[in-house]
Amino acid sequence: MTALYYIAGACVIWTVVASILIARDLQKRGIKVSFLWLRVLILKYLSQYQKITREENGRTGPLFYHYVIPINIALVIVIFFIIRGCLL
């Protein structure tokens, strides 16, 4: 069980780093990004990043997946712990 805690924690850290890298990448492309409101606006920035990289390369950029995959893994682990806690 403690391994799941570590995996969830690593996924959260991975997601935070990916969101910062996405914001930095958007800034380099000339899009105004607010780091103060990054937690609130990350979904907007994520969709902008996806749209821009698809227009440039014809496919979604890798940072999109570096955000989406770990956040979903962490979500599944949290749901597992909630269900497990309710059943005990």
GUKEKOL-287998 format. One record per atom (N, C-alpha, C): residue number from 1; atom name; x, y, z. Coordinates in steps of 0.02 Angstrom, whole numbers, plus 50000, padded with zeros to 5 digits. Last residue first. Example, Ala and Ser with C-alpha at 12.3 -4.5 7.8 and 13.67 -1.06 7.14 Angstrom:
% GUKEKOL-287998
<rec vomar="2" mardo="N" u="50642" v="49888" w="50354"/>
<rec vomar="2" mardo="CA" u="50684" v="49947" w="50357"/>
<rec vomar="2" mardo="C" u="50645" v="50002" w="50394"/>
<rec vomar="1" mardo="N" u="50660" v="49716" w="50390"/>
<rec vomar="1" mardo="CA" u="50615" v="49775" w="50390"/>
<rec vomar="1" mardo="C" u="50660" v="49835" w="50390"/>
% end
This chain:
% GUKEKOL-287998
<rec vomar="88" mardo="N" u="49307" v="49961" w="50211"/>
<rec vomar="88" mardo="CA" u="49335" v="49936" w="50275"/>
<rec vomar="88" mardo="C" u="49298" v="49958" w="50335"/>
<rec vomar="87" mardo="N" u="49248" v="50027" w="50107"/>
<rec vomar="87" mardo="CA" u="49231" v="49957" w="50116"/>
<rec vomar="87" mardo="C" u="49257" v="49930" w="50181"/>
<rec vomar="86" mardo="N" u="49299" v="50154" w="50108"/>
<rec vomar="86" mardo="CA" u="49228" v="50146" w="50120"/>
<rec vomar="86" mardo="C" u="49210" v="50074" w="50134"/>
<rec vomar="85" mardo="N" u="49433" v="50131" w="50075"/>
<rec vomar="85" mardo="CA" u="49416" v="50159" w="50141"/>
<rec vomar="85" mardo="C" u="49342" v="50151" w="50158"/>
<rec vomar="84" mardo="N" u="49421" v="50087" w="49945"/>
<rec vomar="84" mardo="CA" u="49448" v="50042" w="49995"/>
<rec vomar="84" mardo="C" u="49431" v="50065" w="50066"/>
<rec vomar="83" mardo="N" u="49375" v="50204" w="49885"/>
<rec vomar="83" mardo="CA" u="49333" v="50144" w="49885"/>
<rec vomar="83" mardo="C" u="49356" v="50096" w="49938"/>
<rec vomar="82" mardo="N" u="49488" v="50286" w="49909"/>
<rec vomar="82" mardo="CA" u="49421" v="50305" w="49934"/>
<rec vomar="82" mardo="C" u="49376" v="50244" w="49938"/>
<rec vomar="81" mardo="N" u="49589" v="50217" w="49844"/>
<rec vomar="81" mardo="CA" u="49593" v="50225" w="49916"/>
<rec vomar="81" mardo="C" u="49526" v="50246" w="49946"/>
<rec vomar="80" mardo="N" u="49540" v="50226" w="49710"/>
<rec vomar="80" mardo="CA" u="49551" v="50160" w="49741"/>
<rec vomar="80" mardo="C" u="49552" v="50167" w="49817"/>
<rec vomar="79" mardo="N" u="49546" v="50364" w="49693"/>
<rec vomar="79" mardo="CA" u="49481" v="50331" w="49692"/>
<rec vomar="79" mardo="C" u="49486" v="50262" w="49723"/>
<rec vomar="78" mardo="N" u="49686" v="50377" w="49695"/>
<rec vomar="78" mardo="CA" u="49645" v="50410" w="49747"/>
<rec vomar="78" mardo="C" u="49576" v="50378" w="49750"/>
<rec vomar="77" mardo="N" u="49720" v="50304" w="49580"/>
<rec vomar="77" mardo="CA" u="49745" v="50282" w="49645"/>
<rec vomar="77" mardo="C" u="49703" v="50313" w="49701"/>
<rec vomar="76" mardo="N" u="49658" v="50382" w="49481"/>
<rec vomar="76" mardo="CA" u="49637" v="50312" w="49491"/>
<rec vomar="76" mardo="C" u="49660" v="50286" w="49559"/>
<rec vomar="75" mardo="N" u="49732" v="50501" w="49496"/>
<rec vomar="75" mardo="CA" u="49660" v="50500" w="49507"/>
<rec vomar="75" mardo="C" u="49634" v="50429" w="49520"/>
<rec vomar="74" mardo="N" u="49860" v="50460" w="49457"/>
<rec vomar="74" mardo="CA" u="49849" v="50483" w="49526"/>
<rec vomar="74" mardo="C" u="49774" v="50482" w="49543"/>
<rec vomar="73" mardo="N" u="49830" v="50433" w="49322"/>
<rec vomar="73" mardo="CA" u="49855" v="50379" w="49366"/>
<rec vomar="73" mardo="C" u="49843" v="50398" w="49439"/>
<rec vomar="72" mardo="N" u="49796" v="50562" w="49279"/>
<rec vomar="72" mardo="CA" u="49746" v="50508" w="49278"/>
<rec vomar="72" mardo="C" u="49767" v="50449" w="49321"/>
<rec vomar="71" mardo="N" u="49916" v="50626" w="49292"/>
<rec vomar="71" mardo="CA" u="49859" v="50651" w="49331"/>
<rec vomar="71" mardo="C" u="49804" v="50599" w="49333"/>
<rec vomar="70" mardo="N" u="50000" v="50555" w="49203"/>
<rec vomar="70" mardo="CA" u="50010" v="50549" w="49275"/>
<rec vomar="70" mardo="C" u="49951" v="50576" w="49317"/>
<rec vomar="69" mardo="N" u="49932" v="50588" w="49074"/>
<rec vomar="69" mardo="CA" u="49942" v="50519" w="49099"/>
<rec vomar="69" mardo="C" u="49953" v="50517" w="49174"/>
<rec vomar="68" mardo="N" u="49932" v="50730" w="49058"/>
<rec vomar="68" mardo="CA" u="49870" v="50692" w="49061"/>
<rec vomar="68" mardo="C" u="49880" v="50623" w="49093"/>
<rec vomar="67" mardo="N" u="50068" v="50774" w="49054"/>
<rec vomar="67" mardo="CA" u="50020" v="50801" w="49102"/>
<rec vomar="67" mardo="C" u="49961" v="50754" w="49112"/>
<rec vomar="66" mardo="N" u="50128" v="50707" w="48954"/>
<rec vomar="66" mardo="CA" u="50163" v="50709" w="49018"/>
<rec vomar="66" mardo="C" u="50120" v="50741" w="49073"/>
<rec vomar="65" mardo="N" u="50044" v="50736" w="48850"/>
<rec vomar="65" mardo="CA" u="50039" v="50669" w="48880"/>
<rec vomar="65" mardo="C" u="50076" v="50665" w="48946"/>
<rec vomar="64" mardo="N" u="50089" v="50867" w="48827"/>
<rec vomar="64" mardo="CA" u="50019" v="50854" w="48839"/>
<rec vomar="64" mardo="C" u="50010" v="50787" w="48875"/>
<rec vomar="63" mardo="N" u="50221" v="50853" w="48793"/>
<rec vomar="63" mardo="CA" u="50205" v="50879" w="48860"/>
<rec vomar="63" mardo="C" u="50132" v="50869" w="48877"/>
<rec vomar="62" mardo="N" u="50225" v="50813" w="48658"/>
<rec vomar="62" mardo="CA" u="50234" v="50763" w="48712"/>
<rec vomar="62" mardo="C" u="50216" v="50789" w="48781"/>
<rec vomar="61" mardo="N" u="50091" v="50878" w="48552"/>
<rec vomar="61" mardo="CA" u="50158" v="50879" w="48581"/>
<rec vomar="61" mardo="C" u="50163" v="50833" w="48641"/>
<rec vomar="60" mardo="N" u="49995" v="50797" w="48426"/>
<rec vomar="60" mardo="CA" u="49998" v="50830" w="48491"/>
<rec vomar="60" mardo="C" u="50069" v="50824" w="48520"/>
<rec vomar="59" mardo="N" u="50030" v="50829" w="48252"/>
<rec vomar="59" mardo="CA" u="50013" v="50786" w="48309"/>
<rec vomar="59" mardo="C" u="50024" v="50824" w="48374"/>
<rec vomar="58" mardo="N" u="50067" v="50922" w="48162"/>
<rec vomar="58" mardo="CA" u="50018" v="50874" w="48140"/>
<rec vomar="58" mardo="C" u="50000" v="50823" w="48193"/>
<rec vomar="57" mardo="N" u="50150" v="51024" w="48200"/>
<rec vomar="57" mardo="CA" u="50180" v="50959" w="48185"/>
<rec vomar="57" mardo="C" u="50131" v="50908" w="48157"/>
<rec vomar="56" mardo="N" u="50070" v="51143" w="48211"/>
<rec vomar="56" mardo="CA" u="50139" v="51145" w="48190"/>
<rec vomar="56" mardo="C" u="50164" v="51077" w="48163"/>
<rec vomar="55" mardo="N" u="49943" v="51102" w="48254"/>
<rec vomar="55" mardo="CA" u="49949" v="51144" w="48194"/>
<rec vomar="55" mardo="C" u="50020" v="51144" w="48167"/>
<rec vomar="54" mardo="N" u="49977" v="51032" w="48369"/>
<rec vomar="54" mardo="CA" u="49945" v="50997" w="48313"/>
<rec vomar="54" mardo="C" u="49950" v="51036" w="48249"/>
<rec vomar="53" mardo="N" u="50028" v="51134" w="48448"/>
<rec vomar="53" mardo="CA" u="50073" v="51082" w="48425"/>
<rec vomar="53" mardo="C" u="50043" v="51041" w="48369"/>
<rec vomar="52" mardo="N" u="49910" v="51211" w="48467"/>
<rec vomar="52" mardo="CA" u="49969" v="51240" w="48434"/>
<rec vomar="52" mardo="C" u="50015" v="51185" w="48408"/>
<rec vomar="51" mardo="N" u="49824" v="51121" w="48535"/>
<rec vomar="51" mardo="CA" u="49805" v="51150" w="48471"/>
<rec vomar="51" mardo="C" u="49866" v="51176" w="48432"/>
<rec vomar="50" mardo="N" u="49898" v="51094" w="48652"/>
<rec vomar="50" mardo="CA" u="49878" v="51040" w="48607"/>
<rec vomar="50" mardo="C" u="49862" v="51067" w="48537"/>
<rec vomar="49" mardo="N" u="49906" v="51222" w="48709"/>
<rec vomar="49" mardo="CA" u="49967" v="51186" w="48690"/>
<rec vomar="49" mardo="C" u="49951" v="51130" w="48640"/>
<rec vomar="48" mardo="N" u="49770" v="51246" w="48733"/>
<rec vomar="48" mardo="CA" u="49808" v="51289" w="48687"/>
<rec vomar="48" mardo="C" u="49871" v="51254" w="48663"/>
<rec vomar="47" mardo="N" u="49744" v="51145" w="48826"/>
<rec vomar="47" mardo="CA" u="49710" v="51143" w="48761"/>
<rec vomar="47" mardo="C" u="49745" v="51188" w="48710"/>
<rec vomar="46" mardo="N" u="49828" v="51192" w="48929"/>
<rec vomar="46" mardo="CA" u="49837" v="51125" w="48901"/>
<rec vomar="46" mardo="C" u="49804" v="51119" w="48832"/>
<rec vomar="45" mardo="N" u="49773" v="51313" w="48961"/>
<rec vomar="45" mardo="CA" u="49840" v="51311" w="48932"/>
<rec vomar="45" mardo="C" u="49854" v="51244" w="48899"/>
<rec vomar="44" mardo="N" u="49652" v="51268" w="49014"/>
<rec vomar="44" mardo="CA" u="49652" v="51313" w="48957"/>
<rec vomar="44" mardo="C" u="49720" v="51310" w="48922"/>
<rec vomar="43" mardo="N" u="49700" v="51194" w="49121"/>
<rec vomar="43" mardo="CA" u="49662" v="51159" w="49069"/>
<rec vomar="43" mardo="C" u="49657" v="51202" w="49006"/>
<rec vomar="42" mardo="N" u="49763" v="51292" w="49201"/>
<rec vomar="42" mardo="CA" u="49803" v="51241" w="49168"/>
<rec vomar="42" mardo="C" u="49764" v="51205" w="49113"/>
<rec vomar="41" mardo="N" u="49707" v="51393" w="49278"/>
<rec vomar="41" mardo="CA" u="49703" v="51398" w="49205"/>
<rec vomar="41" mardo="C" u="49739" v="51343" w="49167"/>
<rec vomar="40" mardo="N" u="49733" v="51362" w="49411"/>
<rec vomar="40" mardo="CA" u="49664" v="51373" w="49389"/>
<rec vomar="40" mardo="C" u="49657" v="51368" w="49314"/>
<rec vomar="39" mardo="N" u="49870" v="51351" w="49419"/>
<rec vomar="39" mardo="CA" u="49829" v="51295" w="49441"/>
<rec vomar="39" mardo="C" u="49757" v="51301" w="49418"/>
<rec vomar="38" mardo="N" u="49911" v="51479" w="49373"/>
<rec vomar="38" mardo="CA" u="49925" v="51419" w="49334"/>
<rec vomar="38" mardo="C" u="49881" v="51360" w="49354"/>
<rec vomar="37" mardo="N" u="49906" v="51608" w="49418"/>
<rec vomar="37" mardo="CA" u="49843" v="51572" w="49410"/>
<rec vomar="37" mardo="C" u="49851" v="51506" w="49373"/>
<rec vomar="36" mardo="N" u="50041" v="51643" w="49416"/>
<rec vomar="36" mardo="CA" u="50003" v="51651" w="49478"/>
<rec vomar="36" mardo="C" u="49939" v="51610" w="49476"/>
<rec vomar="35" mardo="N" u="50078" v="51633" w="49286"/>
<rec vomar="35" mardo="CA" u="50101" v="51581" w="49331"/>
<rec vomar="35" mardo="C" u="50066" v="51584" w="49399"/>
<rec vomar="34" mardo="N" u="49993" v="51663" w="49145"/>
<rec vomar="34" mardo="CA" u="49996" v="51686" w="49214"/>
<rec vomar="34" mardo="C" u="50017" v="51629" w="49260"/>
<rec vomar="33" mardo="N" u="50050" v="51697" w="48984"/>
<rec vomar="33" mardo="CA" u="50035" v="51645" w="49034"/>
<rec vomar="33" mardo="C" u="50042" v="51676" w="49103"/>
<rec vomar="32" mardo="N" u="50028" v="51739" w="48817"/>
<rec vomar="32" mardo="CA" u="50033" v="51765" w="48885"/>
<rec vomar="32" mardo="C" u="50008" v="51712" w="48935"/>
<rec vomar="31" mardo="N" u="50124" v="51670" w="48690"/>
<rec vomar="31" mardo="CA" u="50059" v="51670" w="48724"/>
<rec vomar="31" mardo="C" u="50069" v="51693" w="48796"/>
<rec vomar="30" mardo="N" u="50244" v="51651" w="48624"/>
<rec vomar="30" mardo="CA" u="50214" v="51717" w="48624"/>
<rec vomar="30" mardo="C" u="50145" v="51721" w="48656"/>
<rec vomar="29" mardo="N" u="50313" v="51537" w="48640"/>
<rec vomar="29" mardo="CA" u="50276" v="51544" w="48577"/>
<rec vomar="29" mardo="C" u="50237" v="51609" w="48574"/>
<rec vomar="28" mardo="N" u="50358" v="51545" w="48768"/>
<rec vomar="28" mardo="CA" u="50408" v="51550" w="48714"/>
<rec vomar="28" mardo="C" u="50374" v="51560" w="48646"/>
<rec vomar="27" mardo="N" u="50237" v="51520" w="48833"/>
<rec vomar="27" mardo="CA" u="50268" v="51587" w="48837"/>
<rec vomar="27" mardo="C" u="50319" v="51596" w="48781"/>
<rec vomar="26" mardo="N" u="50222" v="51385" w="48806"/>
<rec vomar="26" mardo="CA" u="50174" v="51433" w="48779"/>
<rec vomar="26" mardo="C" u="50202" v="51504" w="48780"/>
<rec vomar="25" mardo="N" u="50329" v="51336" w="48881"/>
<rec vomar="25" mardo="CA" u="50328" v="51326" w="48809"/>
<rec vomar="25" mardo="C" u="50280" v="51375" w="48776"/>
<rec vomar="24" mardo="N" u="50287" v="51368" w="49011"/>
<rec vomar="24" mardo="CA" u="50349" v="51398" w="48984"/>
<rec vomar="24" mardo="C" u="50351" v="51392" w="48907"/>
<rec vomar="23" mardo="N" u="50174" v="51288" w="49020"/>
<rec vomar="23" mardo="CA" u="50167" v="51360" w="49025"/>
<rec vomar="23" mardo="C" u="50229" v="51395" w="48996"/>
<rec vomar="22" mardo="N" u="50235" v="51162" w="49011"/>
<rec vomar="22" mardo="CA" u="50185" v="51183" w="48961"/>
<rec vomar="22" mardo="C" u="50178" v="51258" w="48961"/>
<rec vomar="21" mardo="N" u="50314" v="51164" w="49126"/>
<rec vomar="21" mardo="CA" u="50346" v="51160" w="49061"/>
<rec vomar="21" mardo="C" u="50298" v="51180" w="49004"/>
<rec vomar="20" mardo="N" u="50213" v="51166" w="49223"/>
<rec vomar="20" mardo="CA" u="50261" v="51221" w="49219"/>
<rec vomar="20" mardo="C" u="50295" v="51222" w="49151"/>
<rec vomar="19" mardo="N" u="50155" v="51042" w="49198"/>
<rec vomar="19" mardo="CA" u="50115" v="51103" w="49189"/>
<rec vomar="19" mardo="C" u="50160" v="51164" w="49185"/>
<rec vomar="18" mardo="N" u="50261" v="50954" w="49228"/>
<rec vomar="18" mardo="CA" u="50235" v="50958" w="49160"/>
<rec vomar="18" mardo="C" u="50194" v="51021" w="49149"/>
<rec vomar="17" mardo="N" u="50270" v="50976" w="49367"/>
<rec vomar="17" mardo="CA" u="50326" v="50993" w="49323"/>
<rec vomar="17" mardo="C" u="50303" v="51000" w="49250"/>
<rec vomar="16" mardo="N" u="50145" v="50926" w="49405"/>
<rec vomar="16" mardo="CA" u="50163" v="50995" w="49419"/>
<rec vomar="16" mardo="C" u="50220" v="51018" w="49374"/>
<rec vomar="15" mardo="N" u="50156" v="50791" w="49364"/>
<rec vomar="15" mardo="CA" u="50105" v="50834" w="49335"/>
<rec vomar="15" mardo="C" u="50121" v="50908" w="49346"/>
<rec vomar="14" mardo="N" u="50258" v="50746" w="49448"/>
<rec vomar="14" mardo="CA" u="50267" v="50742" w="49375"/>
<rec vomar="14" mardo="C" u="50218" v="50789" w="49341"/>
<rec vomar="13" mardo="N" u="50195" v="50758" w="49572"/>
<rec vomar="13" mardo="CA" u="50254" v="50799" w="49557"/>
<rec vomar="13" mardo="C" u="50266" v="50802" w="49482"/>
<rec vomar="12" mardo="N" u="50094" v="50662" w="49552"/>
<rec vomar="12" mardo="CA" u="50076" v="50732" w="49566"/>
<rec vomar="12" mardo="C" u="50135" v="50778" w="49550"/>
<rec vomar="11" mardo="N" u="50170" v="50546" w="49536"/>
<rec vomar="11" mardo="CA" u="50127" v="50569" w="49482"/>
<rec vomar="11" mardo="C" u="50107" v="50643" w="49491"/>
<rec vomar="10" mardo="N" u="50229" v="50535" w="49662"/>
<rec vomar="10" mardo="CA" u="50272" v="50546" w="49603"/>
<rec vomar="10" mardo="C" u="50231" v="50572" w="49544"/>
<rec vomar="9" mardo="N" u="50113" v="50510" w="49736"/>
<rec vomar="9" mardo="CA" u="50154" v="50569" w="49749"/>
<rec vomar="9" mardo="C" u="50199" v="50586" w="49690"/>
<rec vomar="8" mardo="N" u="50075" v="50385" w="49683"/>
<rec vomar="8" mardo="CA" u="50030" v="50443" w="49678"/>
<rec vomar="8" mardo="C" u="50069" v="50508" w="49688"/>
<rec vomar="7" mardo="N" u="50188" v="50310" w="49720"/>
<rec vomar="7" mardo="CA" u="50171" v="50317" w="49650"/>
<rec vomar="7" mardo="C" u="50126" v="50378" w="49640"/>
<rec vomar="6" mardo="N" u="50179" v="50317" w="49860"/>
<rec vomar="6" mardo="CA" u="50237" v="50345" w="49825"/>
<rec vomar="6" mardo="C" u="50223" v="50356" w="49751"/>
<rec vomar="5" mardo="N" u="50057" v="50251" w="49879"/>
<rec vomar="5" mardo="CA" u="50066" v="50321" w="49902"/>
<rec vomar="5" mardo="C" u="50124" v="50354" w="49866"/>
<rec vomar="4" mardo="N" u="50089" v="50126" w="49830"/>
<rec vomar="4" mardo="CA" u="50039" v="50166" w="49795"/>
<rec vomar="4" mardo="C" u="50043" v="50239" w="49816"/>
<rec vomar="3" mardo="N" u="50178" v="50083" w="49927"/>
<rec vomar="3" mardo="CA" u="50203" v="50094" w="49859"/>
<rec vomar="3" mardo="C" u="50154" v="50136" w="49819"/>
<rec vomar="2" mardo="N" u="50098" v="50062" w="50035"/>
<rec vomar="2" mardo="CA" u="50140" v="50122" w="50036"/>
<rec vomar="2" mardo="C" u="50170" v="50136" w="49967"/>
<rec vomar="1" mardo="N" u="50041" v="49940" w="50000"/>
<rec vomar="1" mardo="CA" u="50000" v="50000" w="50000"/>
<rec vomar="1" mardo="C" u="50043" v="50063" w="50000"/>
% end
